Amino acid sequence: MDYTQAKKLLEKYNQTQLLDYYDELDEQSKKRLLCDIEKLDFSVLENIGSGQERKIGILSPADALSVEELDKDREKYEKVGIEAIKSGKVAAVLLAGGQGTRLGSSLPKGMFNIGVNKKLSIFEQQMNNIQQVVNKAGADFHIFVMTSDINHADTCNFFKENDYFGYNPQKIHFYKQKLAPTSSFDGKIYLEEKDKISLSPNGNGGWYSSLIEAGYGDFLRENGIEWLNIYAVDNVLQRICDPVFIGATINSGCACGSKVVKKVSPQEKVGVLCKEDGLPTIIEYYEMPEKYACMRDADGELTYRYGVILNYLFAVDKLNQIYKDKLPCHLAVKAIAHVENGKKVVPEAPCGYKFETLVVDIVRLMGTCLAVEVERTREFAPVKNKTGVDSVDSARELLKLNGVEL
């Protein structure tokens, strides 16, 4: 794309401010900016000012297996899951694009040291959890690690420097998450630098489309991978490719499964897996009407009690049917560093939007989803904050409770 083509494209979308400093740039910087402009997805801007608030449909409890129900048929489910792993039908996807900013680190979140008397990164702890499954199943599986532009090199190098935590490096694959432009509240795309568009990861809902665009669609097909277990980097007790979870989901006939924990209170800040108008839906805690959040069954249990922990199992054939569907775009209000009047500014207050898609919306498109309850003290230790609730301290206590040496 040359300057004339770029200007014509930007005029179409009323974004010519992106060329304000073009004449100040050297040839290399000009090429970089034009390349950025050519790749821009302007469609995200259509979501600004839509004024569409979340309208909740008819809710009903999720199809679920409680811990007690799961235990009754644990051996049966585990056998099915181990067979799927041994036959190469299952792979894992680690969503690792985030930084440890809220933990006081400028490095990828997975590199954060969760240890006390020794070094134990979040990445290493999760790989240790995976090794337990490998030992039980007698077979390993492919792991795809989704990074971001900002942490890709650091993440790849960290795995390499740590000898892939004893895992077969031929079965660990790194790919970058797609990016979306950021904008001001009035829809003007920001420049991060005079020669660089301000871009941000497009949310965890982009994990599969990013995987396919990275060229792994043929890989999945050629290797007979039928199920993908995606999980978040910030839970150090994640049980990845858990044979019982896999077997229960396969046995149910559902297109996806979700590990869930029982909410500790109606106000707990986790999304709730339920049904909306007959389809599996995750209602975020701030969207759930109070009457439903507080509703209880005859035995006193919360009716809508299953909180998601971002550990899902998806059928690849169904993903291939729906991944090109346009997911809802969520506007995240953020303070975004950008160029203004020729100078770089780092605002303290929110000044614009980042555009994100969410994995919870994929769950609905899958059509069916089995909620599989797990014990939260064994599988839910999120590391979201430096101190307090869901913090480094609370995660360390839960790790100790599970016999992990720190």
Secondary structure, DSSP 8 states (H G I E B T S, - for coil): --HHHHHHHHHHTT-GGGGTTGGGS-HHHHHHHHHHHHH--GGGGGGTT---------EEE--EE-HHHHHHTHHHHHHHHHHHHHTT-EEEEEE---B-GGGT-SSBGGG-B--SSS--BHHHHHHHHHHHHHHHHT----EEEEE-TTTHHHHHHHHHHTGGGGS-GGGEEEEE--EEE-EETTS-B-EEETTEE-EEE--GGGHHHHHIIIIIHHHHHHTT--EEEEEETTBTT--TT-HHHHHHHHHHT-SEEEEEEE-SSTT-SS-EEEEETTEEEEE-TTTS-HHHHT-B-TTS-BSS-EEEEEEEEEEHHHHHHHTTS----EEEEE---EEETTEEE--SS--EEEEE--HHHHHHHHS-EEEEE--HHHH--B--BSSSTTBHHHHHHHHHHTT---
